[in-house]
Amino acid sequence: MGKFSSAHPAYEGIQINETPFPYSSDLSYFDAQYGALSNSKRRVIWTVWFAAGTISAGFNAFIFTSILRNREIRKKPYNLFLLFLMIPDMVYSGCGAIQNLTNVITREYGSVGACRFQNFYILFGFMGNVYVNMLIALELHRLLKTFHKRQRYIPPTVLTVSSRP
């Protein structure tokens, strides 16, 4: 393992020859001492995150399929906005549950590929929600603008909502 040396000037010249945990050799002494959780604590955290992700993905999938199965609910354009908001949430929760289950089973934090997979679904979840929230905000802006002009508001059609990029 590599040697630790502190970047702080007060510890200049101090080197530690043992690594407290086998993750990196370029951390300072204090980062190394307090940076990592024990394996048992990480397994508990991963188990809780797995359960939370599974419950969240399950509830989202239940509501998603309920809206899709009911024709009357599906005809309303604002319910489509809800459906589109649920997609990134389901991907984020489901992939997070899979990632945490894999971590619990293997008892370690995966690999570079797992890290890239995690980057994908986290960014997809965040950016997907931001995008759909932006579409909803634009529609609300259009609604308020027509009310301000004292005109009749015509809500978007299902085709308009589903054809937006």
Sequence and secondary structure as in RCSB ss.txt:
>XXXX:A:sequence
MGKFSSAHPAYEGIQINETPFPYSSDLSYFDAQYGALSNSKRRVIWTVWFAAGTISAGFNAFIFTSILRNREIRK
KPYNLFLLFLMIPDMVYSGCGAIQNLTNVITREYGSVGACRFQNFYILFGFMGNVYVNMLIALELHRLLKTFHKR
QRYIPPTVLTVSSRP
>XXXX:A:secstr
   EE SSGGGTT EE S SSTT SSS HHHHHHS   HHHHHHHHHHHHHHHHHHHHHHHHHHHHHHH HHHHT
SHHHHHHHHHHHHHHHHHHHHHHHHHHHHHHTS   HHHHHHHHHHHHHHHHHHHHHHHHHHHHHHHHHHHHHTT
       HHHHHH  
